[in-house]
Amino acid sequence: MPYKHNDAKRHHFKKHTYALNNYREYNQALKQRGRFDIWISEEIIHNWQHDERVYDGTGSSVKYPDSTIEACHYIRLVYKLPLRQAQGLIENLLMKLGMDNLQCPDYTLLSKRLKQLNLTTPRFRKYEKSDDKIAAIAIDSMGLKRFGKDEWHQ
């Protein structure tokens, strides 16, 4: 047998065993790994879109303020999504939050407004993965805060 030729001369290590005393907590910790939380402040939700738009002959006022466009852009950057998939994610988030009266800006509008705001819009490919260093995100009136492991553990 060629694989067991020097079996007596090799180092033999015992298989490490873990004593599991708290299965309920261990199971809950494993389930928490898949948890998906996004906090959006009340100010952003309240100012998500302008229902009363002004038509004064020089063009109507914008339906979505800059804060909404930036929030959509930051969510897109965190998850490295193309524009259409980001629109789908944000629409799903608004639906899950119970805000059916709010809409996500269309991906074409997002692209145009991001250019007006001078925000760079990277192109994400299928093989690119999301940033593993980010543990949580929070969106409020000041913008997006990305919490990594250092801030998260504090």
N, C-alpha and C positions, 0 to 999 in steps of 0.2 A: 504494500500500500504506500504510494509515494507521498501522501499527505501526512502520514503519521510516522515518517521516518525518524525524526528526532523528537518524538513526543516526550520521552523521558527527560530530555535536556531543556525543554522549554519552561518558561515561567508560567505557572498556573495561578490565575487569580480567581477568587471566589466571585460569583455573580452578586452584585450589590442588591440588597433587598430593602425596600422602603416599608416601614411600619405605618400603616394607615389606620389611625384611631378615630378620626373625625370624617367619615365618608360623606356626611351631609354637607359640611363646609367645603370639602374638596370638590364635590359635585357642583355646588353653587359657584365656586371659583371658576370652574371650567365653563359653566354657562355664562358667567360674566365676561369671559373673553370675547364672546360674540355680540356683546351689547353695543347698541348703536344710539348714541345720544348727540343731539345738536340743540344747543340753546340759542334761541333768537329772542332778543329783548322785545319788550312790549312797544317801545318807540318805533322799532323797525317794522313790526307788524302793523301798528297803527298808521304809519306813513308808507305802507307798501305800495299803494297806488292811489292816484287822484281820481275820484269818481266824477267830480265836478270840474270839467275842463272848460277853458275859456276860448271861444272862437272869435277873435277880433279882426279877422281879415288878413292878418300877417302870418297866419299859421296858428294852429291850436297849441295849447300848452301841452307839455309832456304828460303822458299817463303815468309813467313810472319815474319817481325821483332818482337822483344819482345814488342815494344810499341803497336802493333796491338793486340797481344794476351792479354796484360794487359787492353787495352781499351775494348775489348770484355768481359773480366772477370769482369771489374767494372760495365759495363752496366748490366751484368747478376746479380751481387750482388745487385744493386739498385732495380731492379724489381723482385728479388727472382725467377728467372726462371731456369728451368732445362736446360741442355746444348743444346738440340735440339730446344727448344722454343727460347732460346737466339740466336741461329744461324738463325732461321727464322726472328726474330725481326731485327737483324743486316742486313740481306739480304734485308729486306723490307726498312730499313732506307737508305741503299746505293742506292736502286732503286728509292726511293722518292727524294733523293738528285741529281738524274740524273747521277749517276756514275755507269753505267751498266758494264763498263770494270773492276770494282773492285769486288772481291768476298769475302765472309766471310769465315774464316777458318772452316773446317769441325769440327763437335762436337768431333770426336775421336781425331783429331789433337789438338783441344783446350785442351782436357783432358790430353794428353801426354805432351804438352808444358807447361801447368800449373804446372805439377809435376816437370818438369825440372827447372822451375823458382822458385820452392819452395813456390808457392802460394796455400793456402788451398782452396779446392773446396768443399763447403758445399753441402749437398743434401737438396733440397727444396721439400716440400710436397705440395699437392694441397690445403690444408686448410690454409697454411701460406700466409699471406698477405704482400704486399710491405710495406716499412717503411713509415709511415705517417709523420714523422718528416722531411723528405727530400722534399724540395719545388722545387729544380732545381739541375741539374748537368751540369758541364762543363768539357770537355775533351780537354786538350792541350798537348804540349810536356812535361810538368811537371807531367802529370798524370791526375787523376780525382779529381775534387773539388765538394763536395756535399754541396749545400747551404740549410741550414735549415731556419726556420722562422726568426731567429735572423739576420742572414746574409742577407737574402732576403729583409727584411724591411729596412736595412741600405742603 
